[in-house]
Amino acid sequence: MGQGRQIRKRLRVNCSSPFIAIAIPIVFILLSACSSINCPLNNRIYTKYKLAGSLTTLQDTFSVTTTRSNGSDSLLINLDENIDSFSLPISYRGAEDVFYFKIGSPSKSFTIDTVRVQKLDQPHFESVDCNPSFFHTITGVIHTHYRIDSIVINNAQVTYDVSRSHFLIYFKDNRY
């Protein structure tokens, strides 16, 4: 009987050794197959506008529209109030983005300022696993002067980082 137990122990050891020898490399292969690249969940790039000067909060209603590449209008901000900053998407095609800022209230008349942001597009590559994206360098900004006094480029490099404002926007005080 003692000899039978030794044979069973040998069989267990011999049977488990090939399993371990095959399982360990498979586990390492599976672990190394996982990508350590963290692709951004939303690869849209936004520019941040911060109100500056004497008017740091816009009390009037504020809307922003733009024209898409196919010619249709797109509403980006709709009747927002009491804003001190806002973010707008930036396109990855074309040297210029055009925005229409509609500012006013029902008791006062609305005004529309046109803002043209000129930029250079740079393709940004993170990994073949990630969607393509573009970073931008702002080269200029032109605008009408109905309610906007001036717009200053504060940070010309547009990336995923929106912690720092790209534009400082100075509105005219419209209190009558």
Backbone as ProteinMPNN parsed JSONL, in Angstrom:
{"seq_chain_A": "MGQGRQIRKRLRVNCSSPFIAIAIPIVFILLSACSSINCPLNNRIYTKYKLAGSLTTLQDTFSVTTTRSNGSDSLLINLDENIDSFSLPISYRGAEDVFYFKIGSPSKSFTIDTVRVQKLDQPHFESVDCNPSFFHTITGVIHTHYRIDSIVINNAQVTYDVSRSHFLIYFKDNRY", "coords_chain_A": {"N_chain_A": [[0.801, -1.188, 0.0], [1.918, 1.257, 0.648], [3.575, 1.685, -1.488], [1.767, 2.17, -3.553], [0.654, 4.628, -2.856], [2.865, 6.291, -3.226], [3.165, 6.127, -5.996], [0.801, 7.356, -6.84], [1.272, 9.96, -5.845], [3.487, 10.649, -7.404], [2.236, 10.634, -9.895], [0.431, 12.74, -9.558], [2.18, 14.912, -9.231], [3.587, 14.731, -11.616], [1.478, 15.11, -13.42], [0.595, 17.683, -12.773], [2.798, 19.284, -13.224], [3.254, 19.662, -16.118], [0.935, 21.142, -16.604], [1.32, 23.51, -15.093], [3.646, 24.376, -16.337], [2.643, 25.059, -18.835], [0.549, 26.837, -18.246], [1.619, 29.099, -16.907], [3.248, 30.56, -18.863], [1.122, 31.244, -20.614], [-0.475, 32.934, -19.038], [1.331, 35.076, -18.669], [1.548, 35.936, -21.33], [-1.072, 36.771, -21.844], [-1.293, 38.883, -19.989], [0.677, 40.632, -20.931], [-0.425, 41.346, -23.318], [-2.324, 43.239, -22.858], [-2.986, 46.659, -23.311], [-1.149, 49.482, -22.253], [-1.671, 52.036, -22.871], [-3.54, 54.87, -22.338], [-6.133, 55.943, -23.893], [-7.704, 59.032, -24.668], [-11.036, 59.56, -23.551], [-12.766, 61.293, -24.799], [-11.856, 62.714, -27.628], [-12.151, 65.267, -28.576], [-11.173, 68.587, -29.102], [-11.099, 71.53, -27.229], [-11.467, 75.101, -26.962], [-10.903, 77.487, -24.449], [-12.609, 80.233, -23.148], [-12.257, 83.07, -21.177], [-13.861, 85.492, -19.248], [-12.761, 88.806, -18.868], [-11.437, 91.898, -17.482], [-13.5, 94.748, -16.66], [-16.016, 93.631, -16.737], [-16.684, 90.719, -15.571], [-18.542, 88.765, -15.322], [-21.107, 87.76, -17.348], [-24.241, 88.977, -17.514], [-26.388, 89.0, -19.28], [-28.314, 86.954, -21.618], [-26.662, 84.391, -23.431], [-25.618, 83.058, -26.422], [-24.122, 80.789, -28.737], [-23.352, 80.142, -32.059], [-22.303, 78.28, -34.958], [-21.108, 77.619, -38.28], [-21.281, 74.587, -39.9], [-19.091, 72.361, -41.773], [-20.604, 71.338, -43.85], [-22.364, 73.333, -44.395], [-24.613, 73.7, -42.796], [-26.165, 75.142, -39.854], [-24.97, 75.173, -36.476], [-25.809, 74.948, -33.136], [-24.026, 75.834, -30.39], [-23.882, 76.878, -27.76], [-26.661, 77.608, -25.81], [-28.653, 80.142, -24.854], [-27.364, 80.731, -22.358], [-26.709, 81.968, -19.052], [-25.289, 84.327, -16.721], [-22.473, 83.828, -16.986], [-18.975, 83.233, -16.574], [-16.98, 82.097, -17.899], [-16.433, 80.01, -20.789], [-16.45, 77.174, -23.005], [-15.486, 76.255, -26.293], [-15.717, 74.106, -29.106], [-13.043, 73.251, -31.37], [-12.333, 73.13, -34.781], [-10.94, 70.499, -36.824], [-10.323, 70.772, -39.392], [-9.49, 73.114, -41.849], [-8.355, 76.513, -41.857], [-9.506, 78.385, -40.27], [-11.944, 79.082, -37.794], [-15.3, 80.067, -37.409], [-17.372, 81.843, -35.292], [-20.546, 82.831, -33.961], [-21.584, 85.089, -31.702], [-24.32, 85.613, -29.803], [-25.781, 88.025, -27.941], [-27.723, 89.355, -25.307], [-30.994, 90.29, -24.09], [-34.495, 89.592, -23.527], [-35.734, 92.017, -22.783], [-33.986, 93.898, -23.707], [-32.325, 94.693, -26.78], [-30.945, 92.156, -28.943], [-27.585, 91.502, -29.804], [-25.226, 90.539, -32.295], [-22.084, 89.301, -32.431], [-19.318, 88.54, -34.476], [-16.815, 86.133, -34.383], [-13.671, 85.234, -35.433], [-11.448, 82.688, -35.456], [-8.198, 82.062, -36.107], [-5.979, 79.459, -37.047], [-3.418, 76.903, -36.821], [-3.286, 73.534, -37.725], [-2.165, 70.558, -36.151], [-1.475, 67.232, -36.57], [-1.982, 64.808, -34.037], [-0.5, 62.099, -32.546], [-1.072, 59.299, -30.566], [-1.344, 56.522, -30.158], [-1.723, 53.526, -32.086], [-3.987, 52.341, -31.244], [-5.67, 54.358, -30.46], [-8.101, 56.872, -31.393], [-7.596, 59.164, -34.119], [-6.36, 62.485, -33.554], [-6.201, 66.099, -33.379], [-4.034, 68.702, -32.519], [-3.718, 72.251, -31.948], [-2.418, 75.449, -32.981], [-3.058, 78.645, -32.13], [-3.213, 81.362, -34.23], [-4.276, 83.839, -34.635], [-6.969, 86.169, -33.919], [-9.966, 87.579, -34.933], [-12.578, 89.932, -34.657], [-15.934, 91.321, -34.465], [-17.181, 94.45, -33.091], [-19.508, 94.911, -31.484], [-20.636, 94.09, -28.91], [-18.374, 92.974, -27.914], [-15.369, 94.089, -26.685], [-12.583, 93.504, -26.834], [-10.468, 90.698, -27.674], [-8.038, 88.667, -26.342], [-5.273, 86.618, -27.019], [-4.405, 84.224, -24.822], [-3.242, 81.747, -24.348], [-1.744, 80.095, -26.76], [-1.435, 77.455, -27.556], [-3.402, 74.724, -28.206], [-4.561, 71.96, -26.705], [-5.445, 68.842, -25.122], [-5.61, 69.889, -22.604], [-7.505, 71.985, -20.732], [-7.277, 73.589, -18.566], [-6.087, 76.05, -18.448], [-6.957, 79.222, -19.684], [-7.529, 79.883, -23.117], [-8.283, 82.17, -24.401], [-8.751, 85.557, -23.424], [-11.527, 87.384, -22.931], [-12.953, 90.499, -23.425], [-15.767, 92.172, -22.645], [-18.0, 94.837, -23.546], [-19.502, 96.989, -21.197], [-22.889, 96.882, -20.952], [-24.903, 98.268, -19.646], [-27.623, 100.333, -19.426]], "CA_chain_A": [[0.0, 0.0, 0.0], [2.8, 2.406, 0.674], [4.099, 1.898, -2.829], [0.657, 2.715, -4.346], [0.548, 6.056, -2.542], [3.99, 6.971, -3.867], [2.88, 6.198, -7.436], [-0.219, 8.395, -7.016], [1.923, 11.243, -5.623], [4.281, 10.926, -8.6], [1.315, 10.962, -10.975], [-0.062, 14.09, -9.312], [3.256, 15.849, -9.502], [3.87, 14.686, -13.042], [0.34, 15.672, -14.144], [0.476, 19.111, -12.521], [3.965, 19.985, -13.746], [3.007, 20.19, -17.459], [-0.103, 22.165, -16.527], [1.979, 24.738, -14.63], [4.584, 24.797, -17.371], [1.875, 25.653, -19.932], [-0.31, 27.905, -17.736], [2.379, 30.312, -16.557], [3.504, 31.392, -20.054], [-0.133, 31.766, -21.15], [-0.847, 34.065, -18.187], [2.216, 36.188, -19.008], [1.189, 36.421, -22.663], [-2.323, 37.52, -21.718], [-1.031, 40.129, -19.278], [1.455, 41.538, -21.772], [-1.252, 41.754, -24.45], [-3.114, 44.4, -22.467], [-2.326, 47.913, -23.651], [-1.01, 50.413, -21.139], [-1.995, 53.357, -23.4], [-4.85, 55.358, -21.934], [-6.668, 56.839, -24.909], [-8.708, 59.927, -24.098], [-12.397, 59.129, -23.825], [-13.308, 62.247, -25.758], [-10.682, 63.343, -28.22], [-12.47, 66.596, -29.089], [-10.331, 69.633, -28.548], [-11.887, 72.722, -26.935], [-10.796, 76.33, -26.542], [-11.577, 78.054, -23.28], [-12.706, 81.69, -23.123], [-12.456, 83.576, -19.816], [-14.202, 86.904, -19.235], [-11.753, 89.598, -18.173], [-11.718, 93.33, -17.455], [-14.48, 95.209, -15.672], [-17.195, 92.769, -16.807], [-16.185, 89.347, -15.433], [-19.702, 87.868, -15.404], [-22.058, 88.261, -18.33], [-25.591, 88.794, -16.972], [-27.325, 88.789, -20.382], [-28.3, 85.614, -22.198], [-25.51, 84.226, -24.319], [-25.712, 81.894, -27.307], [-23.057, 80.718, -29.734], [-23.596, 79.251, -33.184], [-21.252, 78.211, -35.966], [-21.539, 76.955, -39.514], [-20.544, 73.343, -40.127], [-18.448, 72.256, -43.085], [-21.619, 71.038, -44.865], [-23.173, 74.525, -44.587], [-25.706, 73.821, -41.822], [-25.837, 75.826, -38.607], [-24.861, 74.341, -35.283], [-25.936, 75.699, -31.892], [-23.044, 75.316, -29.438], [-24.332, 77.314, -26.43], [-28.016, 78.118, -25.981], [-29.261, 80.992, -23.825], [-26.682, 80.602, -21.069], [-26.728, 83.213, -18.283], [-24.349, 84.477, -15.606], [-21.263, 83.076, -17.299], [-17.679, 83.892, -16.413], [-16.109, 81.429, -18.867], [-17.119, 79.012, -21.602], [-15.564, 76.414, -23.889], [-16.007, 76.001, -27.628], [-14.902, 73.142, -29.858], [-12.244, 73.792, -32.465], [-12.385, 72.149, -35.86], [-9.646, 69.943, -37.217], [-10.143, 71.056, -40.811], [-9.622, 74.527, -42.174], [-7.435, 77.418, -41.172], [-10.253, 79.366, -39.489], [-13.261, 78.756, -37.262], [-16.12, 81.27, -37.284], [-18.42, 81.709, -34.281], [-21.453, 83.965, -33.856], [-21.963, 85.277, -30.305], [-25.574, 86.357, -29.681], [-25.805, 88.505, -26.558], [-28.818, 90.283, -25.053], [-32.084, 89.804, -23.245], [-35.782, 89.958, -24.132], [-36.063, 93.418, -22.523], [-33.067, 94.701, -24.515], [-32.135, 94.074, -28.084], [-29.849, 91.213, -29.071], [-26.526, 91.845, -30.756], [-24.461, 89.375, -32.731], [-20.677, 89.544, -32.76], [-18.673, 87.453, -35.2], [-15.456, 85.874, -33.922], [-12.93, 84.364, -36.351], [-10.235, 82.167, -34.82], [-7.266, 81.511, -37.096], [-5.189, 78.44, -36.365], [-2.68, 75.878, -37.554], [-3.623, 72.201, -37.214], [-1.075, 69.596, -36.085], [-1.945, 65.89, -36.187], [-1.419, 64.327, -32.763], [-0.524, 60.634, -32.512], [-0.817, 58.7, -29.253], [-1.186, 55.093, -30.328], [-2.588, 52.989, -33.132], [-5.228, 51.946, -30.574], [-6.48, 55.547, -30.192], [-8.614, 57.618, -32.536], [-6.727, 60.287, -34.474], [-6.751, 63.786, -33.019], [-5.411, 67.227, -33.841], [-3.781, 69.827, -31.638], [-3.756, 73.468, -32.747], [-1.744, 76.664, -32.54], [-3.87, 79.804, -32.499], [-2.345, 82.367, -34.844], [-4.922, 85.141, -34.603], [-8.406, 86.24, -33.664], [-10.581, 88.798, -35.459], [-13.971, 89.959, -34.18], [-16.668, 92.581, -34.558], [-17.093, 95.194, -31.825], [-20.799, 95.36, -30.977], [-20.559, 93.917, -27.452], [-17.007, 92.56, -27.564], [-14.377, 95.157, -26.776], [-11.369, 92.891, -27.378], [-10.145, 89.318, -27.322], [-6.583, 88.508, -26.255], [-4.815, 85.22, -26.979], [-3.712, 83.992, -23.555], [-2.497, 80.496, -24.487], [-1.916, 79.774, -28.179], [-1.377, 76.006, -27.777], [-4.667, 74.079, -27.86], [-4.402, 70.52, -26.534], [-6.506, 68.335, -24.248], [-5.577, 70.635, -21.346], [-8.329, 73.19, -20.718], [-7.177, 74.216, -17.253], [-5.673, 77.433, -18.665], [-7.775, 79.851, -20.718], [-6.864, 80.197, -24.372], [-8.629, 83.548, -24.746], [-9.349, 86.469, -22.454], [-12.491, 88.157, -23.706], [-13.378, 91.721, -22.746], [-17.054, 92.657, -23.141], [-18.395, 96.195, -23.187], [-20.581, 97.013, -20.214], [-24.056, 97.295, -21.713], [-25.97, 98.735, -18.746], [-28.114, 101.674, -19.816]], "C_chain_A": [[0.842, 1.248, 0.0], [3.336, 2.735, -0.691], [3.022, 2.505, -3.734], [0.475, 4.207, -4.115], [1.659, 6.838, -3.215], [3.752, 7.108, -5.36], [1.836, 7.287, -7.691], [0.371, 9.79, -6.817], [2.742, 11.624, -6.853], [3.371, 11.33, -9.759], [0.76, 12.373, -10.803], [0.991, 15.12, -9.645], [3.535, 15.9, -10.989], [2.732, 15.294, -13.852], [0.267, 17.178, -13.957], [1.66, 19.885, -13.086], [3.755, 20.485, -15.174], [1.93, 21.277, -17.465], [0.495, 23.503, -16.116], [2.923, 25.262, -15.7], [3.866, 25.449, -18.552], [1.094, 26.874, -19.445], [0.454, 29.19, -17.46], [2.715, 31.13, -17.799], [2.231, 31.979, -20.656], [-0.585, 32.987, -20.346], [0.019, 35.278, -18.522], [1.896, 36.771, -20.384], [-0.088, 37.25, -22.593], [-2.113, 38.852, -21.018], [-0.266, 41.115, -20.144], [0.661, 42.012, -22.971], [-2.105, 42.962, -24.118], [-2.319, 45.664, -22.748], [-2.249, 48.801, -22.42], [-1.274, 51.839, -21.606], [-3.402, 53.719, -22.946], [-5.316, 56.367, -22.97], [-7.673, 57.772, -24.237], [-10.107, 59.458, -24.48], [-13.054, 60.025, -24.869], [-12.132, 62.98, -26.372], [-11.014, 64.658, -28.91], [-11.617, 67.619, -28.357], [-11.188, 70.891, -28.388], [-10.983, 73.897, -26.625], [-11.607, 76.925, -25.401], [-11.474, 79.576, -23.333], [-12.999, 82.115, -21.687], [-12.772, 85.062, -19.896], [-13.2, 87.658, -18.378], [-12.161, 91.071, -18.219], [-12.75, 93.676, -16.411], [-15.735, 94.335, -15.649], [-16.734, 91.306, -16.781], [-17.293, 88.307, -15.373], [-20.714, 88.508, -16.34], [-23.467, 87.937, -17.843], [-26.61, 88.49, -18.065], [-27.288, 87.338, -20.847], [-27.24, 85.561, -23.285], [-25.684, 82.933, -25.107], [-24.572, 81.957, -28.315], [-23.467, 79.719, -30.803], [-22.373, 79.263, -34.092], [-21.845, 77.549, -37.202], [-20.659, 75.734, -39.717], [-19.957, 73.33, -41.527], [-19.446, 71.946, -44.196], [-22.58, 72.201, -45.091], [-24.313, 74.699, -43.608], [-25.218, 74.532, -40.561], [-25.778, 74.837, -37.458], [-24.894, 75.24, -34.05], [-25.009, 75.073, -30.86], [-23.387, 75.665, -27.993], [-25.685, 77.975, -26.634], [-28.504, 78.84, -24.744], [-28.662, 80.78, -22.435], [-26.691, 81.96, -20.377], [-25.698, 83.154, -17.175], [-23.067, 83.675, -15.832], [-20.024, 83.913, -16.997], [-16.632, 83.25, -17.327], [-16.959, 80.433, -19.653], [-16.099, 78.353, -22.506], [-16.265, 76.168, -25.218], [-15.124, 74.996, -28.335], [-14.136, 73.856, -30.967], [-12.175, 72.716, -33.542], [-10.987, 71.631, -36.172], [-9.427, 70.083, -38.718], [-10.324, 72.546, -41.031], [-8.715, 75.384, -41.319], [-8.155, 78.396, -40.26], [-11.573, 78.767, -39.028], [-14.017, 80.057, -37.067], [-17.252, 80.975, -36.303], [-19.26, 82.979, -34.275], [-21.952, 84.033, -32.419], [-23.213, 86.158, -30.274], [-25.751, 86.719, -28.211], [-26.968, 89.481, -26.405], [-29.813, 89.696, -24.093], [-33.388, 90.22, -23.902], [-36.144, 91.43, -23.916], [-35.157, 94.378, -23.302], [-32.941, 94.038, -25.879], [-30.939, 93.115, -28.043], [-28.83, 91.765, -30.061], [-25.781, 90.568, -31.103], [-23.066, 89.837, -33.119], [-20.135, 88.31, -33.463], [-17.231, 87.345, -34.717], [-14.817, 84.876, -34.881], [-11.614, 83.977, -35.675], [-9.375, 81.521, -35.905], [-6.299, 80.589, -36.38], [-4.411, 77.591, -37.353], [-3.009, 74.538, -36.908], [-2.384, 71.315, -37.235], [-1.647, 68.241, -35.694], [-1.226, 65.433, -34.919], [-1.598, 62.813, -32.707], [-0.213, 60.156, -31.109], [-0.517, 57.22, -29.388], [-2.079, 54.645, -31.479], [-3.925, 52.545, -32.55], [-6.184, 53.123, -30.384], [-6.976, 56.176, -31.488], [-7.67, 58.769, -32.865], [-7.255, 61.585, -33.871], [-5.806, 64.847, -33.56], [-5.247, 68.209, -32.704], [-3.666, 71.052, -32.541], [-2.869, 74.541, -32.123], [-2.578, 77.829, -33.045], [-2.928, 80.88, -33.028], [-2.973, 83.757, -34.842], [-6.392, 85.027, -34.285], [-8.894, 87.612, -34.143], [-12.041, 88.769, -35.026], [-14.599, 91.309, -34.47], [-16.718, 93.195, -33.163], [-18.452, 95.712, -31.335], [-20.842, 95.27, -29.458], [-19.173, 93.487, -26.998], [-16.078, 93.754, -27.746], [-13.088, 94.623, -27.387], [-11.259, 91.438, -26.922], [-8.631, 89.176, -27.409], [-6.26, 87.023, -26.224], [-3.957, 85.059, -25.73], [-2.821, 82.756, -23.611], [-2.739, 79.99, -25.908], [-1.933, 78.282, -28.464], [-2.665, 75.354, -27.287], [-4.453, 72.57, -27.878], [-5.591, 70.016, -25.722], [-6.636, 69.149, -22.965], [-6.416, 71.906, -21.467], [-8.292, 73.875, -19.352], [-6.788, 75.691, -17.374], [-6.485, 78.009, -19.827], [-6.941, 80.155, -21.952], [-7.098, 81.644, -24.773], [-9.105, 84.287, -23.515], [-10.249, 87.39, -23.263], [-13.022, 89.31, -22.861], [-14.669, 92.194, -23.407], [-17.255, 94.096, -22.726], [-19.515, 96.081, -22.172], [-21.798, 97.613, -20.896], [-25.21, 97.734, -20.811], [-26.359, 100.147, -19.142], [-28.755, 102.358, -18.655]], "O_chain_A": [[0.459, 2.232, -0.633], [3.533, 3.901, -1.032], [3.357, 3.297, -4.614], [0.182, 4.96, -5.043], [1.424, 7.934, -3.724], [4.114, 8.133, -5.938], [1.963, 8.055, -8.644], [0.009, 10.715, -7.544], [2.706, 12.771, -7.298], [3.687, 12.25, -10.513], [0.631, 13.116, -11.775], [0.686, 16.12, -10.296], [3.702, 16.977, -11.561], [2.985, 15.933, -14.873], [-0.09, 17.891, -14.895], [1.511, 21.066, -13.399], [4.053, 21.65, -15.439], [2.009, 22.224, -18.247], [0.201, 24.526, -16.735], [2.986, 26.468, -15.937], [4.441, 26.318, -19.207], [0.991, 27.859, -20.177], [-0.045, 30.273, -17.763], [2.477, 32.338, -17.783], [2.255, 33.102, -21.16], [-1.033, 33.974, -20.929], [-0.497, 36.389, -18.647], [1.969, 37.985, -20.571], [-0.178, 38.311, -23.212], [-2.702, 39.855, -21.42], [-0.535, 42.316, -20.095], [1.042, 43.002, -23.595], [-2.568, 43.649, -25.029], [-1.124, 45.734, -22.459], [-3.194, 48.858, -21.633], [-1.12, 52.773, -20.819], [-4.343, 52.953, -23.152], [-4.925, 57.533, -22.917], [-8.409, 57.355, -23.343], [-10.332, 59.011, -25.604], [-13.808, 59.553, -25.719], [-11.481, 63.783, -25.703], [-10.241, 65.124, -29.746], [-11.381, 67.518, -27.153], [-11.916, 71.271, -29.305], [-9.882, 73.731, -26.099], [-12.837, 76.87, -25.395], [-10.395, 80.133, -23.537], [-13.902, 81.568, -21.052], [-12.04, 85.818, -20.535], [-12.832, 87.206, -17.294], [-13.111, 91.441, -18.909], [-12.873, 92.991, -15.396], [-16.444, 94.304, -14.643], [-16.433, 90.723, -17.822], [-17.022, 87.106, -15.372], [-21.124, 89.652, -16.146], [-23.849, 86.769, -17.767], [-27.594, 87.796, -17.811], [-26.366, 86.59, -20.522], [-26.963, 86.551, -23.962], [-25.873, 81.859, -24.536], [-24.118, 83.037, -28.694], [-23.877, 78.598, -30.502], [-21.521, 80.146, -34.0], [-22.943, 76.994, -37.164], [-19.432, 75.836, -39.708], [-20.281, 74.176, -42.36], [-19.182, 72.247, -45.36], [-23.511, 72.084, -45.887], [-24.934, 75.761, -43.588], [-24.028, 74.527, -40.243], [-26.446, 73.804, -37.468], [-24.105, 76.177, -33.934], [-25.182, 73.911, -30.494], [-23.204, 74.841, -27.097], [-25.844, 78.806, -27.528], [-28.741, 78.222, -23.706], [-29.393, 80.663, -21.451], [-26.682, 82.995, -21.045], [-25.286, 82.077, -16.744], [-22.636, 82.928, -14.953], [-20.027, 85.135, -17.145], [-15.539, 83.787, -17.507], [-18.056, 80.063, -19.235], [-15.021, 78.895, -22.747], [-17.467, 75.909, -25.268], [-13.903, 75.029, -28.18], [-14.535, 74.922, -31.434], [-11.983, 71.537, -33.245], [-9.985, 72.254, -35.822], [-8.447, 69.566, -39.253], [-11.22, 73.161, -40.453], [-8.358, 75.019, -40.198], [-7.508, 79.161, -39.545], [-12.235, 78.041, -39.769], [-13.444, 81.045, -36.609], [-17.99, 80.001, -36.454], [-18.756, 84.069, -34.55], [-22.663, 83.136, -31.966], [-23.164, 87.321, -30.677], [-25.857, 85.846, -27.349], [-27.181, 90.335, -27.266], [-29.527, 88.737, -23.376], [-33.392, 91.111, -24.75], [-36.792, 92.033, -24.772], [-35.52, 95.532, -23.528], [-33.42, 92.921, -26.076], [-30.043, 93.255, -27.211], [-29.192, 92.419, -31.04], [-25.716, 89.635, -30.303], [-22.894, 90.658, -34.02], [-20.452, 87.179, -33.094], [-16.514, 88.343, -34.65], [-15.361, 83.796, -35.114], [-10.783, 84.831, -35.367], [-9.785, 80.548, -36.539], [-5.851, 80.872, -35.269], [-4.701, 77.564, -38.549], [-3.011, 74.42, -35.683], [-1.635, 71.313, -38.212], [-2.236, 68.099, -34.622], [-0.025, 65.644, -34.755], [-2.716, 62.31, -32.808], [0.791, 60.556, -30.521], [0.445, 56.718, -28.808], [-3.068, 55.303, -31.805], [-4.896, 52.389, -33.29], [-7.378, 52.918, -30.169], [-6.355, 56.033, -32.541], [-7.01, 59.296, -31.97], [-8.462, 61.752, -33.701], [-4.754, 64.539, -34.121], [-6.209, 68.519, -32.001], [-3.532, 70.917, -33.757], [-2.608, 74.544, -30.92], [-2.778, 77.981, -34.25], [-1.966, 81.261, -32.36], [-2.27, 84.751, -35.027], [-6.988, 83.953, -34.366], [-8.322, 88.65, -33.81], [-12.671, 87.711, -35.026], [-13.908, 92.304, -34.69], [-16.349, 92.556, -32.178], [-18.539, 96.83, -30.826], [-21.063, 96.279, -28.787], [-18.835, 93.621, -25.822], [-16.011, 94.349, -28.821], [-12.556, 95.202, -28.335], [-11.865, 91.018, -25.936], [-8.02, 89.521, -28.42], [-6.892, 86.257, -25.495], [-2.906, 85.687, -25.604], [-1.761, 82.726, -22.987], [-3.829, 79.508, -26.218], [-2.406, 77.874, -29.525], [-2.988, 75.418, -26.101], [-4.197, 71.979, -28.927], [-6.622, 70.683, -25.643], [-7.675, 69.099, -22.307], [-6.065, 72.807, -22.23], [-9.185, 74.657, -19.026], [-7.12, 76.493, -16.501], [-6.674, 77.34, -20.843], [-5.804, 80.618, -21.856], [-6.244, 82.274, -25.396], [-9.783, 83.716, -22.66], [-9.789, 88.088, -24.167], [-13.479, 89.117, -21.734], [-14.673, 92.571, -24.579], [-16.753, 94.533, -21.691], [-20.368, 95.199, -22.265], [-21.739, 98.746, -21.373], [-26.374, 97.585, -21.183], [-25.519, 101.046, -19.185], [-29.225, 103.487, -18.787]]}, "name": "protein", "num_of_chains": 1, "seq": "MGQGRQIRKRLRVNCSSPFIAIAIPIVFILLSACSSINCPLNNRIYTKYKLAGSLTTLQDTFSVTTTRSNGSDSLLINLDENIDSFSLPISYRGAEDVFYFKIGSPSKSFTIDTVRVQKLDQPHFESVDCNPSFFHTITGVIHTHYRIDSIVINNAQVTYDVSRSHFLIYFKDNRY"}
